[in-house]
Amino acid sequence: MNLTISGHHLELTPALRDYVRSKLERIKRHFDHVIDVVVILTVEKITEKEKRQKAEINLHVRGKDLHVESFAQDLYAAIDSLIDKLDRQVIKYKTRLQDHQHAALKHLPNTLNEQAAPG
């Protein structure tokens, strides 16, 4: 799994990098076939009083790209909500993948069963 973490309008500290890596372990635990991950952490300054933190992720798996973004006042909260959303998408993708493969096996012709049992 290739992991790229970048920051826009903020300095990326080792603590932020470690926090993102530790949160991504949950995704790897649910689905192991992740090819590439790009995480972008951004601080948007709308006005000086109002700062909005944004975290977005692009996850490349076989046959599909998943994109999730999250906004919060705190960057750690944005990362937490981002990982929750991504986790739901990965589980949904994984169940679709399993259902599709299971359905394909169901629709195989019964010739294999008939050949195995001599009649």
Secondary structure as GFF3:
##gff-version 3
##sequence-region A 1 119
A	DSSP	beta_strand	2	8	.	.	.	ID=ss1
A	DSSP	alpha_helix	14	30	.	.	.	ID=ss2
A	DSSP	beta_strand	34	45	.	.	.	ID=ss3
A	DSSP	beta_strand	51	61	.	.	.	ID=ss4
A	DSSP	beta_strand	64	72	.	.	.	ID=ss5
A	DSSP	alpha_helix	75	106	.	.	.	ID=ss6
A	DSSP	alpha_helix	111	116	.	.	.	ID=ss7
###
